Amino acid sequence: MSSVEKTHRFGLLTPSSNTVQEPEFSAALPAAVSLHTARVAYRDITPQEQMRCVRELENECRKLADAEVDVVVFAATAPTLANGKGYDRELIKRMEDAAGRPATTAATAFVDALARLGVTRIAIAAPWSKTMDVPMVRFMEASGFTVVSSEVAGYVAGVELGRTGAQAAYELGRRADRGDAEAVIMPGGNWPAMSVVERLERELGKPVLANNAVSLWAGLRLLKRGEPIAGHGLLLREHLAD
């Protein structure tokens, strides 16, 4: 909105093959917060690619700093937990040292959001392969959560995932849920899971945390922006303010 003064700049670090995050973030951000994006090379959802993309971390963070962003969020789940518990914090330090700005990651955001909600038992609905799911489950368990279910969609090509409709994310969320799960988490930033969070929460009767929603939530909290954001689930609607 051109009539609204932009008071904050949100720096988004996204995989190069991602086509979903920029539209979803732009649509959900408060009118006074502008979005500024840098990209790391990450074409396919594989162990090799997730390690390759972090080589560019400092360079891309410095580019975001050139735009004088107020925060940097690396909003990709798999690359930010690839080496286990504590790896996300190592990446945050690298980002903050390079950008001179507060930073966080999608993996960190999931842990912080679940803690905020008081959740300990989770179901995971992820778009990638079983191979990629192993470090996700290990990271969440090492972070103190019980994984009662983990379902995958099997996508490898990032651009193919970006063409997937919201219905596929919805169906996987339903399939992953279990009665003893206190929340369903949906990692993976290149499919429109954020758009089905409200529907899933109504039908499942529990919080549903999508990658892009938790990454947005974490970045806005670093910006001290606490006004509720409707339409994307409980976390953004009720848990932005301290």
MARMILUM-945227 format. One line per field, with one value per residue (C-alpha): residue number from 1; residue in one letter; x, z, y. Coordinates in Angstrom, 2 decimals, m for minus. Layout:
N
resi [NUM|...]
resn [A|...]
u [X|...]
w [Z|...]
v [Y|...]
//
This chain:
242
resi [1|2|3|4|5|6|7|8|9|10|11|12|13|14|15|16|17|18|19|20|21|22|23|24|25|26|27|28|29|30|31|32|33|34|35|36|37|38|39|40|41|42|43|44|45|46|47|48|49|50|51|52|53|54|55|56|57|58|59|60|61|62|63|64|65|66|67|68|69|70|71|72|73|74|75|76|77|78|79|80|81|82|83|84|85|86|87|88|89|90|91|92|93|94|95|96|97|98|99|100|101|102|103|104|105|106|107|108|109|110|111|112|113|114|115|116|117|118|119|120|121|122|123|124|125|126|127|128|129|130|131|132|133|134|135|136|137|138|139|140|141|142|143|144|145|146|147|148|149|150|151|152|153|154|155|156|157|158|159|160|161|162|163|164|165|166|167|168|169|170|171|172|173|174|175|176|177|178|179|180|181|182|183|184|185|186|187|188|189|190|191|192|193|194|195|196|197|198|199|200|201|202|203|204|205|206|207|208|209|210|211|212|213|214|215|216|217|218|219|220|221|222|223|224|225|226|227|228|229|230|231|232|233|234|235|236|237|238|239|240|241|242]
resn [M|S|S|V|E|K|T|H|R|F|G|L|L|T|P|S|S|N|T|V|Q|E|P|E|F|S|A|A|L|P|A|A|V|S|L|H|T|A|R|V|A|Y|R|D|I|T|P|Q|E|Q|M|R|C|V|R|E|L|E|N|E|C|R|K|L|A|D|A|E|V|D|V|V|V|F|A|A|T|A|P|T|L|A|N|G|K|G|Y|D|R|E|L|I|K|R|M|E|D|A|A|G|R|P|A|T|T|A|A|T|A|F|V|D|A|L|A|R|L|G|V|T|R|I|A|I|A|A|P|W|S|K|T|M|D|V|P|M|V|R|F|M|E|A|S|G|F|T|V|V|S|S|E|V|A|G|Y|V|A|G|V|E|L|G|R|T|G|A|Q|A|A|Y|E|L|G|R|R|A|D|R|G|D|A|E|A|V|I|M|P|G|G|N|W|P|A|M|S|V|V|E|R|L|E|R|E|L|G|K|P|V|L|A|N|N|A|V|S|L|W|A|G|L|R|L|L|K|R|G|E|P|I|A|G|H|G|L|L|L|R|E|H|L|A|D]
u [0.00|1.71|m0.22|1.23|4.67|7.06|8.66|10.41|12.30|12.01|14.97|14.07|16.76|15.09|16.22|16.85|14.12|11.49|8.48|6.04|7.66|7.79|4.07|3.00|5.18|4.17|0.49|0.70|3.16|1.71|1.31|4.13|6.67|8.35|9.86|13.42|14.76|18.10|18.55|20.92|21.52|19.21|17.61|16.68|15.65|18.64|21.34|23.96|22.02|21.19|24.88|25.82|23.36|24.82|28.17|26.51|25.02|27.37|27.47|23.68|23.27|25.69|23.57|20.48|22.43|23.11|19.33|19.45|16.93|15.99|16.01|17.17|15.20|16.57|13.14|14.15|13.68|15.87|19.12|18.84|18.69|20.85|23.61|21.44|20.56|22.51|23.27|20.54|22.21|25.54|23.87|22.23|25.62|27.05|24.09|24.25|28.01|27.67|24.60|25.00|21.29|19.25|18.56|16.77|15.98|12.93|14.21|14.66|11.21|9.54|11.18|10.34|6.74|6.07|7.54|5.35|2.27|3.32|3.36|5.54|3.96|3.93|3.03|5.15|3.80|6.75|6.92|10.28|11.59|12.06|15.81|15.33|12.88|15.41|17.34|14.04|12.76|16.12|16.32|12.83|13.42|16.79|15.00|12.71|9.66|8.04|7.35|4.26|3.94|5.91|4.53|6.24|5.04|8.24|9.15|12.78|12.77|12.17|10.51|8.11|7.13|6.48|3.85|1.99|m1.44|m2.66|m4.84|m1.76|m0.51|m3.95|m4.21|m0.74|m1.55|m4.67|m2.76|0.01|m2.24|m2.71|m5.02|m2.15|m0.36|m0.81|0.12|0.90|3.98|4.48|8.11|9.12|8.73|8.04|4.50|1.42|0.86|0.33|m2.89|m4.48|m3.50|m6.84|m8.83|m6.69|m6.87|m10.66|m10.92|m8.20|m8.88|m5.19|m2.46|m0.97|2.40|3.52|7.10|6.30|3.94|6.45|9.28|7.14|6.15|9.76|10.91|8.09|8.84|12.44|11.01|8.76|5.71|2.97|m0.23|m2.33|m2.38|m5.63|m6.20|m3.09|m3.73|m3.47|0.22|0.04|m3.40|m2.78|0.94|2.84|2.70|4.80]
w [0.00|m1.19|1.29|4.28|5.52|5.55|8.99|8.92|6.35|6.54|5.03|3.67|2.71|0.45|m1.67|m5.32|m6.55|m4.18|m5.84|m2.91|m0.05|m1.57|m2.51|0.85|2.92|0.93|1.33|5.09|6.26|7.97|5.58|7.23|6.75|3.36|2.08|0.72|m0.57|m1.24|m2.63|m1.92|m4.52|m3.64|m6.63|m5.40|m1.94|m1.31|1.38|m1.08|m1.97|1.60|2.49|m0.67|m0.08|3.26|1.59|0.25|3.56|4.48|0.99|0.68|4.21|3.39|0.34|2.54|4.89|1.93|1.83|5.56|6.48|10.15|10.42|8.36|8.31|6.60|5.97|4.84|7.24|5.91|5.43|8.88|10.82|8.60|11.16|14.20|17.32|17.65|13.93|13.48|16.18|14.35|11.18|13.07|14.36|10.85|9.54|12.30|11.98|8.22|8.23|11.52|12.04|14.26|12.46|12.82|10.86|10.08|12.25|15.20|14.58|14.78|18.13|19.53|18.28|19.75|23.06|22.97|22.48|25.20|22.74|23.28|21.02|17.29|13.92|10.92|7.38|5.07|1.27|0.78|0.69|3.54|3.29|3.98|6.78|8.97|10.09|10.64|13.04|14.82|15.22|16.69|19.08|20.17|20.79|23.31|21.24|20.78|17.11|17.05|13.26|10.21|6.67|3.47|m0.01|m1.77|m3.78|m4.82|m7.45|m5.76|m8.76|m9.04|m5.41|m6.08|m8.64|m6.17|m5.19|m1.67|m1.73|m1.65|1.48|3.07|2.35|3.76|6.90|7.42|6.79|9.22|12.14|15.04|18.01|20.48|18.53|20.14|16.94|13.28|11.82|8.09|7.17|3.64|2.40|m1.28|m1.11|m0.06|3.29|4.94|2.95|4.46|8.11|9.15|7.51|9.10|12.55|12.38|11.29|13.49|16.58|17.23|16.14|12.67|12.05|8.46|7.58|6.13|8.96|11.70|9.83|9.43|13.11|14.26|12.12|13.23|16.86|16.32|14.83|17.90|15.65|17.80|15.94|15.15|11.61|10.73|8.23|8.77|12.00|15.76|15.92|13.90|15.18|18.93|19.66|18.05|21.06|24.16]
v [0.00|3.17|5.31|3.44|4.43|1.49|1.43|m1.95|m4.02|m7.79|m9.65|m13.08|m15.60|m18.16|m21.15|m20.31|m22.69|m21.30|m19.67|m19.70|m17.80|m14.33|m14.26|m15.74|m13.41|m10.34|m11.13|m11.71|m9.04|m5.96|m3.03|m1.09|m3.92|m4.32|m7.58|m7.83|m11.15|m12.82|m16.33|m19.21|m21.93|m24.81|m26.51|m29.98|m31.17|m33.42|m33.72|m32.49|m29.35|m28.45|m28.41|m26.51|m23.69|m22.61|m21.84|m18.69|m17.67|m14.84|m13.36|m13.21|m11.85|m9.04|m8.20|m7.94|m5.70|m3.39|m2.83|m2.00|m4.69|m4.88|m8.68|m11.68|m14.93|m18.05|m19.56|m23.05|m25.94|m28.74|m26.76|m25.19|m28.48|m30.67|m31.19|m31.75|m29.81|m26.59|m26.30|m23.69|m21.58|m21.85|m20.59|m17.73|m16.59|m16.68|m14.68|m12.09|m11.69|m11.13|m8.89|m7.08|m7.66|m10.02|m13.28|m16.60|m19.76|m21.87|m24.73|m22.35|m20.89|m24.31|m25.04|m21.60|m21.71|m25.15|m24.03|m20.93|m23.14|m25.60|m28.50|m31.58|m34.25|m33.56|m35.03|m34.02|m33.55|m32.84|m32.47|m34.15|m37.74|m40.21|m39.66|m35.95|m36.69|m38.53|m35.40|m33.56|m36.19|m36.42|m32.64|m32.37|m35.28|m33.86|m30.55|m32.24|m33.17|m36.57|m37.31|m39.52|m39.54|m38.44|m38.50|m37.33|m36.40|m37.48|m34.37|m33.89|m31.12|m27.79|m26.18|m29.12|m28.71|m25.03|m25.97|m28.19|m26.96|m26.31|m29.42|m31.68|m29.91|m30.21|m33.94|m34.64|m32.66|m34.76|m37.98|m37.13|m36.25|m38.65|m38.44|m38.16|m35.41|m32.01|m30.18|m30.87|m29.21|m28.74|m27.98|m27.03|m23.47|m24.11|m25.39|m23.40|m25.12|m21.74|m21.34|m24.46|m23.91|m22.40|m25.20|m27.90|m26.30|m26.18|m29.81|m31.30|m29.19|m28.45|m26.03|m26.50|m24.86|m24.31|m23.37|m19.96|m19.02|m19.87|m18.13|m15.02|m15.21|m15.48|m12.57|m10.30|m11.06|m9.98|m6.77|m6.34|m6.31|m7.78|m6.93|m10.04|m11.43|m13.20|m15.98|m18.10|m19.94|m19.64|m18.77|m15.56|m14.63|m14.96|m15.37|m12.51|m10.21|m10.94]
//
